[in-house]
Amino acid sequence: TKLVVSGTLFRNGSTPCPGVAVYDGTQWSSIQEPWGPGMQGLVGYATDMRVWSGHLIVAGPFGLAGAGDRFEVTPGVAAWDGTQWTGLGEGLGGNDIFLGEYNGDLVAAGWRLFVRTDSTITSVARWDGTSWKGFGSNPPIFPTCVQQMHQDLYVGNLLGLHRWNGSIWSQVPNLIEPNALALS
């Protein structure tokens, strides 16, 4: 019921908004600063976000989120339930992580992305609510966007568009001068 904006936002009037600002259609608010009373903000900023499984999921170059009187370890990806941040497993490493969904699972794709508990899972990973899993062998490198269409997952990068059909990756042919930056 609210619009959430991420980026390197610093101030909403006199209220600090580090990384995440919330708009209810009339006024702006923020999730509290990670270093202030109540400690509820990210230590860093979000590069992408989406609602998944009733939570706001954010991804980006951060490793901690305020959790009241302590910090929650949230490398690369965190879930906000409206009250507190939690990490998704041991988290992700990499740069510019982009989020999507595939058959109900949360998908993370990004430059140099890797799953912190299994460094063999790179570029594209899926969270099933319990653990991170990969998408077979040879996922596209340096993803810039991700989107499911019908039963296939599409991942764009500077080399074109790639499709996961549930068992193998293939490049989508006939994309002239590929440089996929967004999919919808």
N, C-alpha and C positions, 0 to 999 in steps of 0.2 A: 504493500500500500504506500510505499515511499520510493522516491528516486534516490539512488546512491551514486555519488560521484567519487572517483578515485583519481589520484594524481599527486602532484607536489603542492597541495593546497596548504596554506599556512594560516589563514585567518578568515573568519566569518564575522566581520565587524570587529568586535573586541574578543571574540571567542576563537582560540586556536583550533584548527581543523587539520591536524597532521595526517595527510594521506587519504582520509575518508570523510566526506561530508554528506549529510542526509537532508533531503528536501521533501516536505510533506504536502507541497502544492501551495503553501502560503509562506512558510518560513524555513530557514536553514538551521540545522543543529549539527552536532558532531558526536562521534564516539570519542570518549574522553582521551586526553593525551596519555601516552604510555608512561610518562614520568610524573603525572599529576596525581592528586588524591583520587582514589578509586582505580587508577591504572587500567584503562580498557582499550587503549589504542595500539596500533601496530608500531613496531620499532623499524621503520622503513616505509615503503609505499607499495601500493598494489598496481600491477601493470594490467591485470585483467580480473574480472569478477563475473559471477553468475549465481543465480539461485539454484540450488540443487538439494534435494531431500529436505526441504524446509529450512535450509540454512543459506546464508550469504557466504559463498566461497570466494576467497580472494587469493591471488597468486602474485608473486613478485619477489624482488630482492630484499627480503626481510628474514629474520631468524627468530624473532621474539615478538610476543604480544603481551600487553598488560593483562593480568588476571587478578585484579583486586589488589592484594597485598604482595603479589609476587609476579614473576614473569613466566609465561607458558612458552615452551620451546615449540616454534612453528616454522621450521625452515621451508621457505618457498611457497607454502600453501597453508591456509588456515580457514576454519569455519566459524562464523559468528551466528549464534542462535538468538540474538536480540539481547542477550545478557552478558555472555562471555565468549572469548575466543578459545578454540581448541585446535590442536594440530591434527593432521591426518597421517597417522602412523608416524614414522620417523621423518617424513617430509621428503622434499625434492631439492635437488641442486640444479643449477643452470641459470641462464639469463632469459629475460623476456618470455615468461611462461604464459601460454594462452590456454583457455579453458573451453571445454565443450562437453557433450554427452554422447554416449554410444550405448544403445540398448539399455538405458537406465543407469549405466555406470558414468561416473565423472571422468572426463578425459583431460589430461594435461599434456601439452606439447610445447616444445621450445628449443631455442638455441642451447646446445650443450646440456639439455635436460638429462638428468639421471635420477633414479630412485636411490635414496640414501642407504637403504638396506640391501639393495641388489644392483650394483653398478653395471650389470649386464643389460638392465632395462634402461634404454636410452631413447631420446628424441620424442617418443610418444608412450604414455603410460595411462592406465585406467585404475580408478579407485572404486571398488565394489561396496564400500561401506565398512570394510574390514581391513583390506590390504591392497597394496599396489601390485599390478600385474602388467606384463608387456603385451605387445601385439605382434607376436611372431618374430621372424628374423628379417633383417634388412629394412627397418622402418625408414621413412624419408628423413634426411638430415636437415638440420636447421629450420624446423617448422616455423611458420609465421601466422598460421590460422588453422582452425579445425571446425568441422561441421558434419553432422550425420545427415544423409539424405536417403530415404527409403531404408534399406538394411545395410547400407555401406557407410563407412567413415571416410571422409575426404580430408586430406591434410595438404595445405598449400605451403610452398616455400619459394625461394628465389629461382628454383629450377623447374617450377611448374606445379602441377596438381597431381596428387597421388591418392589411390583408392585402396582401402582395406575392405575386402569382401567377406570377411569373417574367417579367412584362412591364409590369404597371401596379400602382399602389397603389389600394386602395379601402377605404372604412370599412366595418367589419362592422356591419350594422344591428341595431337592437333591443336594444342594451345600455343599460339604464336607469341613469341617474345615473353615467355613465362616470368612472372614475378608476382605471385599471389600474396596479397597482403590482408585480405579479409574474405570470409565466406559467410553466406547466410542462406 
